[in-house]
Amino acid sequence: MRAVKHLNKLIVISLFLFLLSSCFGVSMDVKLNQNGSGTITLKYSISRYIDSLGKLDGNERWNTIPVGKADFERTVDRLPEIKLSSFSSVENERDLVVNVKMEFESIRGLLAFLDASGRLSSFSGDANSGKLSLKLSDGIENAADRKNSGLDGHLDKLIFDICESYTVAVSMGFPAAGSLRIINSQGIALEEISGSEIKSPGKNLSCVFPLYGILSSQEAIIAEFQW
């Protein structure tokens, strides 16, 4: 059970705390209108292996991800500026795949859904000219943290094998051209993460990272969108 607890702890450190606590493939696409309203489309794949780990003794608390339509309806009912447009899910041999589309009335309404705690995101400006930052990982800053997180030896390889085919993707579309930077917590541009893809500048900006690259990053990973 110790290895399971380390694995759950590692998963929790990443993108959109409630999303990445038990899911592996995450894709988020935001379309922003000139008045600040827009749509968000989410697709995520919950590994059936990890989902089963979450059901083991003492690990139920990690399964906080909404997986059913009713879960999302309860969530948006608490947020006045966002509503559910469509929901679908399908299960295959490896994953439970969930597709969700929502409409939001303002950027702050969008952030209230993505980051209720306000810890993983920041926004300044307005719909016509602004900067939006999303923290994808807190990072593992030193060797002690790396050891405590379980990123060593056989567990490290197990996590790599599970994560190998999964990615984290974020894209945003704007009325006018913008730019995207990948930075650390000090605002310094990060070196390219192996296997990542960044599309910038333009009206449609995006970043795609291998999940393992995010989970094992020594530094915080922040996607900073500016338009």
N, C-alpha and C positions, 0 to 999 in steps of 0.2 A: 504493500500500500504506500510505502514511502516514495517509490518511483512515480506512482500515480499522482501523489500530491505535488511532487516537483513538476510534473508535466502540466498539471492544471495551473500551478503558479506561473509557469512560463507563458502559457497561452493568454493568461489574463492581462499581461503587460501591454498588449498591443491595441491596434486600431479599433476605435469605437467600443469602448469597454464592454458594453452589453453584446455587441456583435461577435467580437473575437474571443469571448470567454469560452465558447465551445464550438465555433465554426471555423472552417479553414479557407474556403474560397470566398473572397468578398469582392464585389464589384459595385461601385456607386457612380451614377451618372446624374449630374445636376444641370438643368437648363434654367438660366436666369433671364427674366424679361426686364425691359427698361424700367418698369415700375417697381421692381424688387420682388415680384411674385415669380413663381416658376414651378418646376416639377423635379422630383427626385425619384430615380429608378434604382432599386436595390436588387441585387442577385447574390445570394450566398449559398454555399454548399456546406452542409454540416456533415462531417465525416461520421459515418455510422460507428466506426471504431471508437472515436472520441466520445460520441454520444453514449455509447455503452459504458465507457469509463466513468462518465458522469453519473451513471446510475449505481455505481459501486458504493459500498458502505462509506459514509462520511463525505461523499463528493457531490451530493445533490445540489449544494449551494452554488456550484459553479455553473449549473445549467440555467442561466438567467435569460437566455436569448429567446425572443418571441418566435415561435415556429408555426403558429396557426393564425388564421384570419382573425379569430376572436382576440388573440393576443395583441395584434396590431390595432384592432378597433378599440380595445381598452386603452392602449397607449395614446392614440390620436384624440380620444375623447377627453383626455386631460390637457390637450394642447389646442387652444382656440384658433391658431393660425395655420393649422395643417389638417388635411383630410385624406382619407384613403380612397384611391381611385380604382385600383385593381389588385388582386392577390391570386397567386396560384402556387402550387407546390407539387412536386413529383419525387418519388423515391426510386433510386436505382440500386444496383448491387453495392455501390461504394458510398453514395451520399444521399442525403435528403436535400433537394434543390428547391429553394424558395425564391419566387419572383414577386416583387412588390413595387407598386407605383403610387406616389402620393403627390398632392398639390400643396404648395405653401403660399402664404400671402405676403411674406417678407423674409429677408435673409435671416433675421433674428428668430423668426418662427422655424426656419430650417434648422438653425443651430440648437434651438430648444429640443428638437427631436434627436439630433445627432449626439448632443453633448449636454445633457441636462445639468451636469455638475459644473460646467464651465471650465473644466480643467484641461480639456484636450483641444480647445478651439479658441480663436479670437477673431474679431472682425472690427474694422474701422472704415469709415467712409459711407458711401451709399451705393445704390444699384448702378449709378452711372460711373462712379469712380471709387474703387474701394480695394481693400486688402483683406483676404480671408486666409487664415492659417489653420491647418488641421494636423494635430500630432498623431503620427502613425505608430510611433514606438517611443517609449521612455528611454530605451537603450540600456545596456549593461556596462556601467562606467568603470568598473575595476574587476580585478581577478577574483576578489572575494565574492562580489555580487554574482559573477559568472558561475562560480562554484556553487553558491547557494541556490541559484536558479535551476541547477541540475544540468547545465550545459557542459557535461564532461563525459568522457568514456562512452560506454554502451548506450546510455540514455541520450547523449548527443546524437549518435548515429540513428537511434530509434526515431527521434524527433525529425531528423533530416529525411529519413525514409518516408515517414508519414506525410511530411510537408512538401515533398519534392515536386509534386505536380500541381500544387495550389499557389495561387497568386492573390495579391491585394491590389486592386485597381481603383483609381479615383479619377473621374473626368468632370470637367465643367465647361459649359458653353455659355458665351456672353454675347450681348448685342454688338459689342465692339471688340477689337483685338486686345489681348492681354498677354501676360507672361506668367511662367511658373518656375519657382526655384525650390530646390530641395536643400534644406538647411538643418543645422543642429540647434540645440537650445540656446546657443550664443549668437545665432543669426549668421553663422559662417556656412558657406556653401559646402556640401558634402561631396566627397569623391564619388564617382559612379559606383553604385552597388551592382555587383556581378549579376547579369541576367535581367536588369531593370530596363525599362523603356520610358523615355520622357518626351512628350510632344509639346513644344513651346518655341516661339510665340504663336499667336493666332487667336481666332475667336473660339476655337475648341482646344482646350488644354487637357492633358492627361498624363498620368504616371502609372506605371505597372511595376510591381516588385514581387520577386519570389517571396513567399511567406517565410521561408527559413531565413532569408536575408534580413527580414524585418525583426524576427524573433531573436536572432543572434547578433544584431548590430550593437557595437560598443557605444555608439552615440545615439542620442535622440534623433528621430527622423521626422521632420516637419515639412509638409507640403504647403508652400506659400503661394497662393494665387493672387495676382494683382492685375487690375484692369482700369 
